[in-house]
């Protein structure tokens, strides 16, 4: 299986590339804890939106993505430059690292809007 690369400008126009095939990243509004209208209208929670979409696509595991997206947003997505590229294997490595570090911690279900831990 060839490597998949994600590139874009934050949550807007994120391209998923595998070999010669390109597609737009599905933002997975079906998994979002906030409505698509609020996100699109007010631009709220962009790190969370992108985090959940990247994890869901790269991990192919919605439950795992929902469990990890807040910490992934806080540790990875907020650090992305204006233009960025990240491989699926890098996203999976971050997810594995976050799971190892939080194995003994309670689930992090707090939103980025709730402030730092």
Biopython code that builds the backbone (N, CA, C, O; Angstrom):
import numpy as np
from Bio.PDB.StructureBuilder import StructureBuilder

atoms = [
    (1, "UNK", "N", (0.846, -1.178, 0.000)),
    (1, "UNK", "CA", (0.000, 0.000, 0.000)),
    (1, "UNK", "C", (0.893, 1.243, 0.000)),
    (1, "UNK", "O", (1.838, 1.326, 0.785)),
    (2, "UNK", "N", (0.602, 2.201, -0.867)),
    (2, "UNK", "CA", (1.411, 3.411, -0.935)),
    (2, "UNK", "C", (1.028, 4.376, 0.186)),
    (2, "UNK", "O", (-0.070, 4.309, 0.738)),
    (3, "UNK", "N", (1.949, 5.266, 0.503)),
    (3, "UNK", "CA", (1.731, 6.251, 1.560)),
    (3, "UNK", "C", (0.687, 7.272, 1.117)),
    (3, "UNK", "O", (0.592, 7.609, -0.063)),
    (4, "UNK", "N", (-0.084, 7.753, 2.070)),
    (4, "UNK", "CA", (-1.066, 8.799, 1.827)),
    (4, "UNK", "C", (-0.532, 10.085, 2.438)),
    (4, "UNK", "O", (0.012, 10.077, 3.542)),
    (5, "UNK", "N", (-0.690, 11.189, 1.715)),
    (5, "UNK", "CA", (-0.252, 12.492, 2.200)),
    (5, "UNK", "C", (-1.436, 13.442, 2.273)),
    (5, "UNK", "O", (-2.278, 13.481, 1.376)),
    (6, "UNK", "N", (-1.483, 14.199, 3.347)),
    (6, "UNK", "CA", (-2.504, 15.216, 3.583)),
    (6, "UNK", "C", (-1.808, 16.563, 3.499)),
    (6, "UNK", "O", (-0.768, 16.766, 4.126)),
    (7, "UNK", "N", (-2.369, 17.479, 2.734)),
    (7, "UNK", "CA", (-1.766, 18.805, 2.658)),
    (7, "UNK", "C", (-2.845, 19.852, 2.502)),
    (7, "UNK", "O", (-3.899, 19.602, 1.918)),
    (8, "UNK", "N", (-2.565, 21.030, 3.034)),
    (8, "UNK", "CA", (-3.550, 22.084, 2.919)),
    (8, "UNK", "C", (-3.191, 23.326, 3.685)),
    (8, "UNK", "O", (-2.043, 23.562, 4.062)),
    (9, "UNK", "N", (-4.223, 24.109, 3.898)),
    (9, "UNK", "CA", (-4.129, 25.341, 4.660)),
    (9, "UNK", "C", (-5.161, 25.248, 5.769)),
    (9, "UNK", "O", (-6.310, 25.654, 5.600)),
    (10, "UNK", "N", (-4.744, 24.713, 6.899)),
    (10, "UNK", "CA", (-5.636, 24.420, 8.031)),
    (10, "UNK", "C", (-6.778, 23.544, 7.546)),
    (10, "UNK", "O", (-6.534, 22.578, 6.824)),
    (11, "UNK", "N", (-8.009, 23.844, 7.914)),
    (11, "UNK", "CA", (-9.116, 22.956, 7.547)),
    (11, "UNK", "C", (-9.670, 23.240, 6.159)),
    (11, "UNK", "O", (-10.455, 22.449, 5.637)),
    (12, "UNK", "N", (-9.279, 24.347, 5.558)),
    (12, "UNK", "CA", (-9.836, 24.674, 4.246)),
    (12, "UNK", "C", (-9.027, 24.004, 3.138)),
    (12, "UNK", "O", (-7.800, 24.097, 3.105)),
    (13, "UNK", "N", (-9.713, 23.348, 2.262)),
    (13, "UNK", "CA", (-9.113, 22.743, 1.079)),
    (13, "UNK", "C", (-7.964, 21.794, 1.400)),
    (13, "UNK", "O", (-6.870, 21.947, 0.857)),
    (14, "UNK", "N", (-8.190, 20.847, 2.247)),
    (14, "UNK", "CA", (-7.185, 19.837, 2.558)),
    (14, "UNK", "C", (-7.265, 18.755, 1.490)),
    (14, "UNK", "O", (-8.327, 18.181, 1.252)),
    (15, "UNK", "N", (-6.142, 18.484, 0.855)),
    (15, "UNK", "CA", (-6.061, 17.489, -0.200)),
    (15, "UNK", "C", (-5.445, 16.210, 0.341)),
    (15, "UNK", "O", (-4.463, 16.244, 1.082)),
    (16, "UNK", "N", (-6.026, 15.094, -0.033)),
    (16, "UNK", "CA", (-5.505, 13.779, 0.329)),
    (16, "UNK", "C", (-4.942, 13.179, -0.955)),
    (16, "UNK", "O", (-5.648, 13.049, -1.955)),
    (17, "UNK", "N", (-3.658, 12.815, -0.913)),
    (17, "UNK", "CA", (-3.007, 12.287, -2.115)),
    (17, "UNK", "C", (-2.446, 10.898, -1.842)),
    (17, "UNK", "O", (-1.679, 10.694, -0.901)),
    (18, "UNK", "N", (-2.841, 9.948, -2.683)),
    (18, "UNK", "CA", (-2.288, 8.595, -2.639)),
    (18, "UNK", "C", (-1.866, 8.246, -4.053)),
    (18, "UNK", "O", (-2.704, 8.044, -4.932)),
    (19, "UNK", "N", (-0.575, 8.178, -4.264)),
    (19, "UNK", "CA", (-0.062, 7.956, -5.616)),
    (19, "UNK", "C", (-0.475, 9.106, -6.523)),
    (19, "UNK", "O", (-0.211, 10.268, -6.214)),
    (20, "UNK", "N", (-1.113, 8.793, -7.626)),
    (20, "UNK", "CA", (-1.574, 9.812, -8.567)),
    (20, "UNK", "C", (-3.001, 10.267, -8.315)),
    (20, "UNK", "O", (-3.526, 11.097, -9.058)),
    (21, "UNK", "N", (-3.635, 9.735, -7.279)),
    (21, "UNK", "CA", (-5.020, 10.051, -6.973)),
    (21, "UNK", "C", (-5.102, 11.135, -5.907)),
    (21, "UNK", "O", (-4.419, 11.072, -4.884)),
    (22, "UNK", "N", (-5.951, 12.133, -6.162)),
    (22, "UNK", "CA", (-6.167, 13.214, -5.202)),
    (22, "UNK", "C", (-7.657, 13.343, -4.925)),
    (22, "UNK", "O", (-8.490, 13.115, -5.802)),
    (23, "UNK", "N", (-7.977, 13.714, -3.683)),
    (23, "UNK", "CA", (-9.357, 13.993, -3.297)),
    (23, "UNK", "C", (-9.334, 15.003, -2.160)),
    (23, "UNK", "O", (-8.308, 15.192, -1.507)),
    (24, "UNK", "N", (-10.459, 15.643, -1.931)),
    (24, "UNK", "CA", (-10.565, 16.544, -0.788)),
    (24, "UNK", "C", (-10.844, 15.729, 0.470)),
    (24, "UNK", "O", (-11.552, 14.723, 0.420)),
    (25, "UNK", "N", (-10.292, 16.160, 1.583)),
    (25, "UNK", "CA", (-10.530, 15.502, 2.863)),
    (25, "UNK", "C", (-11.980, 15.697, 3.276)),
    (25, "UNK", "O", (-12.485, 16.820, 3.275)),
    (26, "UNK", "N", (-12.639, 14.622, 3.625)),
    (26, "UNK", "CA", (-14.003, 14.679, 4.140)),
    (26, "UNK", "C", (-13.921, 15.199, 5.573)),
    (26, "UNK", "O", (-13.275, 14.581, 6.420)),
    (27, "UNK", "N", (-14.568, 16.322, 5.849)),
    (27, "UNK", "CA", (-14.489, 16.932, 7.178)),
    (27, "UNK", "C", (-15.333, 16.203, 8.222)),
    (27, "UNK", "O", (-15.332, 16.577, 9.394)),
    (28, "UNK", "N", (-16.031, 15.192, 7.808)),
    (28, "UNK", "CA", (-16.748, 14.292, 8.716)),
    (28, "UNK", "C", (-17.679, 15.020, 9.675)),
    (28, "UNK", "O", (-17.622, 14.823, 10.889)),
    (29, "UNK", "N", (-18.533, 15.862, 9.111)),
    (29, "UNK", "CA", (-19.520, 16.551, 9.930)),
    (29, "UNK", "C", (-20.450, 15.568, 10.637)),
    (29, "UNK", "O", (-21.084, 15.918, 11.633)),
    (30, "UNK", "N", (-20.534, 14.335, 10.122)),
    (30, "UNK", "CA", (-21.366, 13.322, 10.777)),
    (30, "UNK", "C", (-20.812, 12.918, 12.145)),
    (30, "UNK", "O", (-21.552, 12.400, 12.982)),
    (31, "UNK", "N", (-19.520, 13.150, 12.377)),
    (31, "UNK", "CA", (-18.900, 12.811, 13.657)),
    (31, "UNK", "C", (-18.753, 14.017, 14.585)),
    (31, "UNK", "O", (-18.463, 13.861, 15.771)),
    (32, "UNK", "N", (-18.951, 15.206, 14.045)),
    (32, "UNK", "CA", (-18.674, 16.422, 14.803)),
    (32, "UNK", "C", (-19.622, 16.609, 15.981)),
    (32, "UNK", "O", (-20.824, 16.375, 15.860)),
    (33, "UNK", "N", (-19.076, 17.035, 17.125)),
    (33, "UNK", "CA", (-19.924, 17.351, 18.270)),
    (33, "UNK", "C", (-20.546, 18.741, 18.171)),
    (33, "UNK", "O", (-21.215, 19.193, 19.100)),
    (34, "UNK", "N", (-20.323, 19.419, 17.041)),
    (34, "UNK", "CA", (-20.902, 20.733, 16.800)),
    (34, "UNK", "C", (-21.446, 20.736, 15.383)),
    (34, "UNK", "O", (-20.986, 19.957, 14.548)),
    (35, "UNK", "N", (-22.402, 21.582, 15.096)),
    (35, "UNK", "CA", (-23.084, 21.535, 13.806)),
    (35, "UNK", "C", (-22.241, 22.101, 12.666)),
    (35, "UNK", "O", (-21.411, 22.989, 12.863)),
    (36, "UNK", "N", (-22.473, 21.570, 11.483)),
    (36, "UNK", "CA", (-21.772, 22.041, 10.287)),
    (36, "UNK", "C", (-22.077, 23.507, 10.025)),
    (36, "UNK", "O", (-21.198, 24.253, 9.595)),
    (37, "UNK", "N", (-23.307, 23.927, 10.278)),
    (37, "UNK", "CA", (-23.703, 25.313, 10.026)),
    (37, "UNK", "C", (-22.888, 26.281, 10.896)),
    (37, "UNK", "O", (-22.431, 27.319, 10.418)),
    (38, "UNK", "N", (-22.713, 25.933, 12.162)),
    (38, "UNK", "CA", (-21.950, 26.794, 13.072)),
    (38, "UNK", "C", (-20.488, 26.863, 12.636)),
    (38, "UNK", "O", (-19.887, 27.938, 12.629)),
    (39, "UNK", "N", (-19.926, 25.727, 12.276)),
    (39, "UNK", "CA", (-18.523, 25.700, 11.853)),
    (39, "UNK", "C", (-18.330, 26.521, 10.592)),
    (39, "UNK", "O", (-17.432, 27.362, 10.530)),
    (40, "UNK", "N", (-19.157, 26.289, 9.591)),
    (40, "UNK", "CA", (-19.001, 26.984, 8.321)),
    (40, "UNK", "C", (-19.347, 28.462, 8.429)),
    (40, "UNK", "O", (-18.701, 29.296, 7.794)),
    (41, "UNK", "N", (-20.345, 28.791, 9.215)),
    (41, "UNK", "CA", (-20.799, 30.170, 9.336)),
    (41, "UNK", "C", (-19.845, 31.026, 10.156)),
    (41, "UNK", "O", (-19.563, 32.166, 9.787)),
    (42, "UNK", "N", (-19.350, 30.492, 11.258)),
    (42, "UNK", "CA", (-18.542, 31.285, 12.185)),
    (42, "UNK", "C", (-17.084, 30.872, 12.243)),
    (42, "UNK", "O", (-16.284, 31.535, 12.903)),
    (43, "UNK", "N", (-16.721, 29.793, 11.569)),
    (43, "UNK", "CA", (-15.336, 29.343, 11.575)),
    (43, "UNK", "C", (-14.876, 28.844, 12.938)),
    (43, "UNK", "O", (-13.696, 28.957, 13.272)),
    (44, "UNK", "N", (-15.789, 28.298, 13.722)),
    (44, "UNK", "CA", (-15.453, 27.842, 15.069)),
    (44, "UNK", "C", (-14.719, 26.516, 15.057)),
    (44, "UNK", "O", (-14.921, 25.686, 14.171)),
    (45, "UNK", "N", (-13.879, 26.330, 16.035)),
    (45, "UNK", "CA", (-13.253, 25.040, 16.324)),
    (45, "UNK", "C", (-12.473, 24.466, 15.149)),
    (45, "UNK", "O", (-12.503, 23.254, 14.933)),
    (46, "UNK", "N", (-11.788, 25.286, 14.397)),
    (46, "UNK", "CA", (-11.048, 24.782, 13.249)),
    (46, "UNK", "C", (-10.018, 23.711, 13.617)),
    (46, "UNK", "O", (-9.930, 22.708, 12.910)),
    (47, "UNK", "N", (-9.239, 23.875, 14.685)),
    (47, "UNK", "CA", (-8.295, 22.796, 15.023)),
    (47, "UNK", "C", (-9.005, 21.475, 15.323)),
    (47, "UNK", "O", (-8.536, 20.413, 14.914)),
    (48, "UNK", "N", (-10.122, 21.535, 16.028)),
    (48, "UNK", "CA", (-10.867, 20.317, 16.333)),
    (48, "UNK", "C", (-11.444, 19.694, 15.073)),
    (48, "UNK", "O", (-11.393, 18.476, 14.901)),
    (49, "UNK", "N", (-11.986, 20.514, 14.202)),
    (49, "UNK", "CA", (-12.573, 20.053, 12.945)),
    (49, "UNK", "C", (-11.531, 19.320, 12.114)),
    (49, "UNK", "O", (-11.768, 18.204, 11.652)),
    (50, "UNK", "N", (-10.373, 19.952, 11.925)),
    (50, "UNK", "CA", (-9.313, 19.344, 11.139)),
    (50, "UNK", "C", (-8.764, 18.103, 11.828)),
    (50, "UNK", "O", (-8.501, 17.096, 11.169)),
    (51, "UNK", "N", (-8.592, 18.160, 13.122)),
    (51, "UNK", "CA", (-8.066, 17.028, 13.877)),
    (51, "UNK", "C", (-8.937, 15.784, 13.709)),
    (51, "UNK", "O", (-8.434, 14.701, 13.407)),
    (52, "UNK", "N", (-10.222, 15.946, 13.902)),
    (52, "UNK", "CA", (-11.132, 14.805, 13.782)),
    (52, "UNK", "C", (-11.147, 14.262, 12.352)),
    (52, "UNK", "O", (-11.152, 13.047, 12.153)),
    (53, "UNK", "N", (-11.153, 15.138, 11.375)),
    (53, "UNK", "CA", (-11.167, 14.699, 9.972)),
    (53, "UNK", "C", (-9.890, 13.941, 9.614)),
    (53, "UNK", "O", (-9.952, 12.890, 8.976)),
    (54, "UNK", "N", (-8.737, 14.465, 10.020)),
    (54, "UNK", "CA", (-7.466, 13.796, 9.730)),
    (54, "UNK", "C", (-7.391, 12.430, 10.402)),
    (54, "UNK", "O", (-7.027, 11.437, 9.772)),
    (55, "UNK", "N", (-7.736, 12.389, 11.678)),
    (55, "UNK", "CA", (-7.667, 11.121, 12.407)),
    (55, "UNK", "C", (-8.643, 10.090, 11.840)),
    (55, "UNK", "O", (-8.278, 8.929, 11.657)),
    (56, "UNK", "N", (-9.861, 10.499, 11.566)),
    (56, "UNK", "CA", (-10.851, 9.557, 11.037)),
    (56, "UNK", "C", (-10.383, 8.969, 9.705)),
    (56, "UNK", "O", (-10.545, 7.774, 9.462)),
    (57, "UNK", "N", (-9.810, 9.798, 8.855)),
    (57, "UNK", "CA", (-9.343, 9.330, 7.550)),
    (57, "UNK", "C", (-8.093, 8.460, 7.689)),
    (57, "UNK", "O", (-8.020, 7.384, 7.095)),
    (58, "UNK", "N", (-7.124, 8.912, 8.458)),
    (58, "UNK", "CA", (-5.851, 8.194, 8.559)),
    (58, "UNK", "C", (-5.974, 6.893, 9.341)),
    (58, "UNK", "O", (-5.352, 5.893, 8.982)),
    (59, "UNK", "N", (-6.765, 6.899, 10.400)),
    (59, "UNK", "CA", (-6.903, 5.710, 11.239)),
    (59, "UNK", "C", (-7.945, 4.739, 10.713)),
    (59, "UNK", "O", (-7.879, 3.542, 10.992)),
    (60, "UNK", "N", (-8.918, 5.252, 9.944)),
    (60, "UNK", "CA", (-10.044, 4.437, 9.473)),
    (60, "UNK", "C", (-10.753, 3.780, 10.658)),
    (60, "UNK", "O", (-11.177, 2.626, 10.593)),
    (61, "UNK", "N", (-10.868, 4.550, 11.739)),
    (61, "UNK", "CA", (-11.494, 4.063, 12.971)),
    (61, "UNK", "C", (-12.157, 5.260, 13.641)),
    (61, "UNK", "O", (-11.498, 6.012, 14.359)),
    (62, "UNK", "N", (-13.462, 5.442, 13.409)),
    (62, "UNK", "CA", (-14.172, 6.613, 13.922)),
    (62, "UNK", "C", (-14.142, 6.702, 15.440)),
    (62, "UNK", "O", (-13.968, 7.790, 15.988)),
    (63, "UNK", "N", (-14.308, 5.584, 16.125)),
    (63, "UNK", "CA", (-14.316, 5.605, 17.591)),
    (63, "UNK", "C", (-12.966, 6.051, 18.138)),
    (63, "UNK", "O", (-12.903, 6.839, 19.082)),
    (64, "UNK", "N", (-11.914, 5.560, 17.560)),
    (64, "UNK", "CA", (-10.561, 5.955, 18.001)),
    (64, "UNK", "C", (-10.311, 7.428, 17.695)),
    (64, "UNK", "O", (-9.727, 8.143, 18.510)),
    (65, "UNK", "N", (-10.752, 7.883, 16.522)),
    (65, "UNK", "CA", (-10.600, 9.296, 16.147)),
    (65, "UNK", "C", (-11.342, 10.195, 17.130)),
    (65, "UNK", "O", (-10.814, 11.225, 17.549)),
    (66, "UNK", "N", (-12.551, 9.815, 17.496)),
    (66, "UNK", "CA", (-13.329, 10.609, 18.459)),
    (66, "UNK", "C", (-12.660, 10.648, 19.826)),
    (66, "UNK", "O", (-12.744, 11.656, 20.529)),
    (67, "UNK", "N", (-12.011, 9.585, 20.201)),
    (67, "UNK", "CA", (-11.327, 9.530, 21.492)),
    (67, "UNK", "C", (-10.087, 10.426, 21.520)),
    (67, "UNK", "O", (-9.754, 10.987, 22.564)),
    (68, "UNK", "N", (-9.411, 10.562, 20.393)),
    (68, "UNK", "CA", (-8.108, 11.227, 20.350)),
    (68, "UNK", "C", (-8.117, 12.653, 19.811)),
    (68, "UNK", "O", (-7.131, 13.368, 19.992)),
    (69, "UNK", "N", (-9.184, 13.092, 19.160)),
    (69, "UNK", "CA", (-9.090, 14.322, 18.382)),
    (69, "UNK", "C", (-8.798, 15.572, 19.204)),
    (69, "UNK", "O", (-8.114, 16.465, 18.706)),
    (70, "UNK", "N", (-9.286, 15.676, 20.443)),
    (70, "UNK", "CA", (-8.993, 16.873, 21.238)),
    (70, "UNK", "C", (-7.504, 16.982, 21.549)),
    (70, "UNK", "O", (-6.910, 18.049, 21.392)),
    (71, "UNK", "N", (-6.910, 15.894, 21.984)),
    (71, "UNK", "CA", (-5.468, 15.922, 22.297)),
    (71, "UNK", "C", (-4.638, 16.109, 21.032)),
    (71, "UNK", "O", (-3.631, 16.818, 21.052)),
    (72, "UNK", "N", (-5.051, 15.480, 19.932)),
    (72, "UNK", "CA", (-4.339, 15.642, 18.666)),
    (72, "UNK", "C", (-4.409, 17.095, 18.201)),
    (72, "UNK", "O", (-3.425, 17.632, 17.692)),
    (73, "UNK", "N", (-5.556, 17.725, 18.373)),
    (73, "UNK", "CA", (-5.703, 19.136, 18.003)),
    (73, "UNK", "C", (-4.764, 20.013, 18.818)),
    (73, "UNK", "O", (-4.116, 20.912, 18.282)),
    (74, "UNK", "N", (-4.697, 19.743, 20.124)),
    (74, "UNK", "CA", (-3.876, 20.547, 21.029)),
    (74, "UNK", "C", (-2.388, 20.337, 20.814)),
    (74, "UNK", "O", (-1.597, 21.264, 20.986)),
    (75, "UNK", "N", (-1.999, 19.120, 20.437)),
    (75, "UNK", "CA", (-0.578, 18.808, 20.309)),
    (75, "UNK", "C", (-0.040, 18.959, 18.900)),
    (75, "UNK", "O", (1.135, 19.275, 18.714)),
    (76, "UNK", "N", (-0.889, 18.737, 17.904)),
    (76, "UNK", "CA", (-0.397, 18.687, 16.525)),
    (76, "UNK", "C", (-1.000, 19.789, 15.657)),
    (76, "UNK", "O", (-0.272, 20.600, 15.085)),
    (77, "UNK", "N", (-2.307, 19.819, 15.560)),
    (77, "UNK", "CA", (-2.965, 20.700, 14.599)),
    (77, "UNK", "C", (-2.700, 22.172, 14.878)),
    (77, "UNK", "O", (-2.475, 22.936, 13.939)),
    (78, "UNK", "N", (-2.720, 22.591, 16.130)),
    (78, "UNK", "CA", (-2.492, 24.017, 16.407)),
    (78, "UNK", "C", (-1.073, 24.452, 16.070)),
    (78, "UNK", "O", (-0.799, 25.649, 15.978)),
    (79, "UNK", "N", (-0.168, 23.495, 15.886)),
    (79, "UNK", "CA", (1.220, 23.812, 15.545)),
    (79, "UNK", "C", (1.480, 23.835, 14.032)),
    (79, "UNK", "O", (2.577, 24.185, 13.598)),
    (80, "UNK", "N", (0.486, 23.467, 13.242)),
    (80, "UNK", "CA", (0.694, 23.433, 11.791)),
    (80, "UNK", "C", (0.898, 24.843, 11.244)),
    (80, "UNK", "O", (0.206, 25.775, 11.654)),
    (81, "UNK", "N", (1.846, 25.000, 10.320)),
    (81, "UNK", "CA", (2.015, 26.312, 9.674)),
    (81, "UNK", "C", (0.855, 26.586, 8.713)),
    (81, "UNK", "O", (-0.025, 25.743, 8.535)),
    (82, "UNK", "N", (0.860, 27.750, 8.106)),
    (82, "UNK", "CA", (-0.221, 28.132, 7.192)),
    (82, "UNK", "C", (-0.394, 27.099, 6.076)),
    (82, "UNK", "O", (-1.521, 26.754, 5.723)),
    (83, "UNK", "N", (0.694, 26.614, 5.529)),
    (83, "UNK", "CA", (0.663, 25.555, 4.516)),
    (83, "UNK", "C", (1.427, 24.375, 5.077)),
    (83, "UNK", "O", (2.517, 24.536, 5.627)),
    (84, "UNK", "N", (0.864, 23.198, 4.942)),
    (84, "UNK", "CA", (1.463, 22.041, 5.583)),
    (84, "UNK", "C", (1.204, 20.774, 4.779)),
    (84, "UNK", "O", (0.296, 20.721, 3.949)),
    (85, "UNK", "N", (2.023, 19.751, 5.042)),
    (85, "UNK", "CA", (1.846, 18.406, 4.499)),
    (85, "UNK", "C", (2.216, 17.431, 5.602)),
    (85, "UNK", "O", (3.204, 17.622, 6.311)),
    (86, "UNK", "N", (1.408, 16.376, 5.741)),
    (86, "UNK", "CA", (1.671, 15.355, 6.744)),
    (86, "UNK", "C", (1.284, 13.994, 6.171)),
    (86, "UNK", "O", (0.272, 13.870, 5.480)),
    (87, "UNK", "N", (2.081, 12.989, 6.457)),
    (87, "UNK", "CA", (1.794, 11.646, 5.962)),
    (87, "UNK", "C", (0.833, 10.912, 6.897)),
    (87, "UNK", "O", (0.705, 11.250, 8.074)),
    (88, "UNK", "N", (0.169, 9.910, 6.348)),
    (88, "UNK", "CA", (-0.712, 9.070, 7.158)),
    (88, "UNK", "C", (0.090, 8.379, 8.254)),
    (88, "UNK", "O", (-0.381, 8.265, 9.385)),
    (89, "UNK", "N", (1.291, 7.920, 7.934)),
    (89, "UNK", "CA", (2.097, 7.240, 8.949)),
    (89, "UNK", "C", (2.477, 8.188, 10.089)),
    (89, "UNK", "O", (2.589, 7.749, 11.233)),
    (90, "UNK", "N", (2.674, 9.457, 9.807)),
    (90, "UNK", "CA", (2.974, 10.441, 10.861)),
    (90, "UNK", "C", (1.747, 10.651, 11.752)),
    (90, "UNK", "O", (1.868, 10.710, 12.976)),
    (91, "UNK", "N", (0.577, 10.762, 11.140)),
    (91, "UNK", "CA", (-0.655, 10.928, 11.915)),
    (91, "UNK", "C", (-0.874, 9.719, 12.815)),
    (91, "UNK", "O", (-1.219, 9.864, 13.988)),
    (92, "UNK", "N", (-0.672, 8.528, 12.263)),
    (92, "UNK", "CA", (-0.834, 7.307, 13.060)),
    (92, "UNK", "C", (0.179, 7.248, 14.202)),
    (92, "UNK", "O", (-0.151, 6.815, 15.306)),
    (93, "UNK", "N", (1.404, 7.681, 13.940)),
    (93, "UNK", "CA", (2.437, 7.687, 14.991)),
    (93, "UNK", "C", (2.056, 8.639, 16.120)),
    (93, "UNK", "O", (2.215, 8.304, 17.294)),
    (94, "UNK", "N", (1.554, 9.826, 15.775)),
    (94, "UNK", "CA", (1.089, 10.759, 16.805)),
    (94, "UNK", "C", (-0.062, 10.146, 17.600)),
    (94, "UNK", "O", (-0.097, 10.264, 18.825)),
    (95, "UNK", "N", (-0.991, 9.505, 16.928)),
    (95, "UNK", "CA", (-2.131, 8.888, 17.609)),
    (95, "UNK", "C", (-1.650, 7.811, 18.580)),
    (95, "UNK", "O", (-2.123, 7.735, 19.714)),
    (96, "UNK", "N", (-0.718, 6.989, 18.136)),
    (96, "UNK", "CA", (-0.172, 5.941, 19.004)),
    (96, "UNK", "C", (0.528, 6.547, 20.218)),
    (96, "UNK", "O", (0.373, 6.053, 21.335)),
    (97, "UNK", "N", (1.296, 7.613, 20.003)),
    (97, "UNK", "CA", (2.009, 8.274, 21.086)),
    (97, "UNK", "C", (1.031, 8.865, 22.104)),
    (97, "UNK", "O", (1.225, 8.722, 23.311)),
    (98, "UNK", "N", (-0.010, 9.524, 21.618)),
    (98, "UNK", "CA", (-1.009, 10.116, 22.512)),
    (98, "UNK", "C", (-1.699, 9.021, 23.322)),
    (98, "UNK", "O", (-1.939, 9.190, 24.518)),
    (99, "UNK", "N", (-2.016, 7.910, 22.682)),
    (99, "UNK", "CA", (-2.652, 6.801, 23.405)),
    (99, "UNK", "C", (-1.729, 6.235, 24.487)),
    (99, "UNK", "O", (-2.179, 5.948, 25.596)),
    (100, "UNK", "N", (-0.457, 6.076, 24.175)),
    (100, "UNK", "CA", (0.485, 5.575, 25.181)),
    (100, "UNK", "C", (0.591, 6.525, 26.364)),
    (100, "UNK", "O", (0.595, 6.097, 27.518)),
    (101, "UNK", "N", (0.676, 7.817, 26.069)),
    (101, "UNK", "CA", (0.840, 8.812, 27.123)),
    (101, "UNK", "C", (-0.404, 8.971, 27.990)),
    (101, "UNK", "O", (-0.311, 9.363, 29.153)),
    (102, "UNK", "N", (-1.555, 8.668, 27.426)),
    (102, "UNK", "CA", (-2.802, 8.883, 28.163)),
    (102, "UNK", "C", (-3.454, 7.584, 28.614)),
    (102, "UNK", "O", (-4.611, 7.582, 29.035)),
    (103, "UNK", "N", (-2.725, 6.487, 28.528)),
    (103, "UNK", "CA", (-3.294, 5.188, 28.872)),
    (103, "UNK", "C", (-3.860, 5.155, 30.291)),
    (103, "UNK", "O", (-4.866, 4.491, 30.542)),
    (104, "UNK", "N", (-3.224, 5.862, 31.212)),
    (104, "UNK", "CA", (-3.676, 5.860, 32.601)),
    (104, "UNK", "C", (-4.467, 7.101, 32.966)),
    (104, "UNK", "O", (-4.839, 7.286, 34.125)),
    (105, "UNK", "N", (-4.729, 7.965, 31.972)),
    (105, "UNK", "CA", (-5.461, 9.204, 32.220)),
    (105, "UNK", "C", (-6.917, 9.043, 31.834)),
    (105, "UNK", "O", (-7.246, 8.204, 30.995)),
    (106, "UNK", "N", (-7.803, 9.844, 32.441)),
    (106, "UNK", "CA", (-9.210, 9.815, 32.016)),
    (106, "UNK", "C", (-9.334, 10.353, 30.590)),
    (106, "UNK", "O", (-8.471, 11.090, 30.113)),
    (107, "UNK", "N", (-10.415, 9.974, 29.927)),
    (107, "UNK", "CA", (-10.659, 10.471, 28.568)),
    (107, "UNK", "C", (-10.657, 11.984, 28.551)),
    (107, "UNK", "O", (-11.160, 12.628, 29.472)),
    (108, "UNK", "N", (-10.085, 12.550, 27.491)),
    (108, "UNK", "CA", (-10.070, 14.000, 27.319)),
    (108, "UNK", "C", (-11.207, 14.365, 26.389)),
    (108, "UNK", "O", (-11.065, 14.300, 25.168)),
    (109, "UNK", "N", (-12.322, 14.743, 26.957)),
    (109, "UNK", "CA", (-13.465, 15.110, 26.128)),
    (109, "UNK", "C", (-13.692, 16.608, 26.136)),
    (109, "UNK", "O", (-14.654, 17.094, 25.541)),
    (110, "UNK", "N", (-12.816, 17.348, 26.807)),
    (110, "UNK", "CA", (-12.966, 18.796, 26.866)),
    (110, "UNK", "C", (-12.625, 19.410, 25.527)),
    (110, "UNK", "O", (-11.721, 18.941, 24.836)),
    (111, "UNK", "N", (-13.319, 20.418, 25.170)),
    (111, "UNK", "CA", (-13.100, 21.135, 23.919)),
    (111, "UNK", "C", (-11.918, 22.083, 24.050)),
    (111, "UNK", "O", (-11.550, 22.471, 25.159)),
    (112, "UNK", "N", (-11.329, 22.454, 22.933)),
    (112, "UNK", "CA", (-10.271, 23.461, 22.940)),
    (112, "UNK", "C", (-10.794, 24.772, 23.502)),
    (112, "UNK", "O", (-10.035, 25.549, 24.082)),
    (113, "UNK", "N", (-12.086, 25.021, 23.333)),
    (113, "UNK", "CA", (-12.661, 26.260, 23.825)),
    (113, "UNK", "C", (-12.710, 26.307, 25.353)),
    (113, "UNK", "O", (-12.921, 27.364, 25.947)),
    (114, "UNK", "N", (-12.510, 25.139, 25.981)),
    (114, "UNK", "CA", (-12.530, 25.082, 27.437)),
    (114, "UNK", "C", (-11.190, 25.463, 28.046)),
    (114, "UNK", "O", (-11.072, 25.565, 29.267)),
    (115, "UNK", "N", (-10.183, 25.673, 27.215)),
    (115, "UNK", "CA", (-8.879, 26.094, 27.697)),
    (115, "UNK", "C", (-7.927, 24.942, 27.860)),
    (115, "UNK", "O", (-8.301, 23.789, 27.647)),
    (116, "UNK", "N", (-6.685, 25.240, 28.238)),
    (116, "UNK", "CA", (-5.659, 24.203, 28.372)),
    (116, "UNK", "C", (-5.936, 23.287, 29.547)),
    (116, "UNK", "O", (-6.701, 23.611, 30.455)),
    (117, "UNK", "N", (-5.290, 22.134, 29.500)),
    (117, "UNK", "CA", (-5.463, 21.155, 30.568)),
    (117, "UNK", "C", (-4.797, 21.618, 31.841)),
    (117, "UNK", "O", (-4.841, 20.917, 32.852)),
]
sb = StructureBuilder()
sb.init_structure("model")
sb.init_model(0)
sb.init_chain("A")
sb.init_seg("    ")
for serial, (resi, resn, name, xyz) in enumerate(atoms, 1):
    if name == "N":
        sb.init_residue(resn, " ", resi, " ")
    sb.init_atom(name, np.array(xyz, "f"), 0.0, 1.0, " ", f" {name:<3s}", serial, name[0])
structure = sb.get_structure()
